[in-house]
Amino acid sequence: MKKQWNRVKPHNKNKSKKNSYSENLMTKLRNKAIRQNGSMFFDYYSIPFAYYMSLLSERIKEIQDYRKEFWQDIDARIYNEELSIEYLNKYQFFLEKKIEGIISKYTIGYWLHLSRRVAPSSGGDDKRAETVLYCFNILNAAIQKYAVKQNSYELIILCEENIPKMLKGLYLTSGFTEYLPLIKGAIGQFVLADFDEENLLEFINLKMLVYEIWFSGAKKRIISKGANLVVNPKNEDIIDDNRSAELNSLVTNFDRRLSRMQSSATGTVFQGDSRGTGTLIMCQVFSTMNPKYFKDSIADYLGLKIVGNLPPNFTLETFPIRAFVKAHLPLNSSFIKQNNVSFEYVVGVIADLCLSYISKIFVDKNHLTYINIVKRGYQLYKKDEYVSMIKQNWGQVMEYTGIEAHYDKDEIDKAICFLTLTENNANEIRLPTAGPFKIIIPWDNNGAILIDHSISIQLLYNIFHNIPMAGHNFRGDTLEEALKVRKSYLPTNPCKGFDNSSKQIDFSILVGDVLVIAECKVVARSFGILGGDARAIAHRTKSVVEKGLTEVDDKAEWLILHPKGTNYDLGETKFILPLVVSPFTEFIHSFEPRYWLSGDLPRVLNITEFEELISSGLKEVGRDKMLSISN
């Protein structure tokens, strides 16, 4: 017999009878002091969602249930790379069909409303911040791809007359009526109507499926680096890999070295002054979800406090938009050719959308705008009203971004079209690679649009995803310029020997008696890396790691044979340390001495690692890693 899940049991007046789990929960919530003044965190769904979870405590699936459903018919054994990838691709297809089956039942407004009212999480066992962020992006990708794109009929605007419709009238049932005064702050807002614990269970299952997309992608990435897939439905995890201890250490090292975004996926490096007018404050998911890491001076500026030590879902971070634009302008012609719109106007619209809430927060000191951004990550507009405001804002947009594209309604209309989600471009979204996204989402048939600020940085990172990079050699210059905040010791033009031979040293710096030379390698990072594509991963190893080290070692040997030239002199330099620098953290595939400076620092460094190494005075780099010069 199917178990019945009652709404709220009457309070037990018999002291000797043990209260149910639901009764204890309601007592706990009733006794909890919920402050409204200065609070960003109480909302109409807070208590109901906690109650629904109590009803679902015995019904939530295990992630392994989905794995069993697919893998139980696969022979239990170890599979080679080709078959491993084949089965994992089939598993991702299986997962995506289940995700589509859930998401396609409801509108995009419903899913965004619901998903932004639950704290970001991975949905599985791996709770690292990078995994939470990746799963958040996969979920966004799934919503943009599969949700119904029409009026959000599952949502209603709350008013006194609609209280019986909100959450199927839950607040009018026993145990909830006393909370009615607390939801008055939601009057005039969108709320869920026909929603109960079954819908929340559906969302929990969706999060698990999203986690499995990430998990299977992680398995593809490790297999593409040398492991094999192990299938055993009798084991708890059902699928695993047989990575060696060495490969596990290499992957762990790579994960630990991941750094902040310093370039777009094209490899074009951009760096800016975080205090200048060329900086925007942009929204991103607060993936650590640890209150001690939530340091928001904006909340302090507005006089808002965290209640109950619970951080919001999003945080506001500075982004050097002017430096981003300047670095990527050489790609504008290719962008126009591919997309029939100027990159400048597209970035201008994105910047204008950010400036709209920045102005409300800092100029108008609008608390509600700030709270909405850090809690939901999106804003609602009437499209016509928004478009009419762009003209008066465009001068400020040009000032912040540095674009020279003056106001042109036709071009701005094309930019808005490029940034708007449609049925056609939704089909281009890939869940395993989480994108590409659109930031403007049609909300209803009356011209309302939703601006999803939470994916703005990710959108900029991949904005050139469909542009071929062949011939765009300027990208290497942007990396070299990033290093040249320190003056290069050797000429930036080719070093010329007295024997008429020459070598181009991308960047060099003298640290004590050690000349550090850096080979700058810029190779665009494809979506295939996240997807676990073996060819994409092998291409980076070949084109960045192997080629970079071979070239820089050759240049170091040439300098040893040519300590003086027509335009340089190594002087009292005793050693040369040849390194490779990339805009990205590169996976190092072997622990052979050729690839490493120390036990955990490779010879192929990202920008931050290189800067820290130089600042440390080459600390912990042994002389055995350097080449000796005989002057």
Secondary structure, DSSP 8 states (H G I E B T S, - for coil): ------S-------TTS---HHHHHHHHHHHS----TTBSS--TTHHHHHHHHHHTTTT---HHHHHHHHHTTS-SSEE-HHHHHHHHHHHHHHHHHHHHHHHTTSBHHHHHHHHTTS----SSS---HHHHHHHHHHHHHHHHHHSB-S--TTEEE--GGGTTTGGGGGGGSTTTGGGGGGGGGGTTSEEESS--HHHHHHHHHHHHHHHHHHHHHHHHHHHTTT--EEE-TTSSSSEEE---HHHHHHHHHHHHH-----B-TT--B----TTSTT-EEEEEE-TT--GGG---HHHHHHT-B-STT---SEEEEEE-HHHHHHHHGGGHHHHHHHHSS-HHHHHHHHHHHHHHHHHHHHTS--HHHHHHHHHHSEEEEEHHHHHHHHHHHHHHHHHHH-------HHHHHHHHHHTB--HHHHTT-BTTTTB---SEEE-STTSEEEEEGGGHHHHHHTTTTTS--TT-THHHHHHHHHHTTS--SS-SS-EEBTTS-EE--SEEEEETTEEEEEEE------HHHHTT-HHHHHHHIIIIIIHHHHHHHHHHHHHHH-SBBSS-B-TT--EEEEEEEESS--------GGGBSSSS-BSEEEHHHHHHHHHTTSTT--GGGSEE---
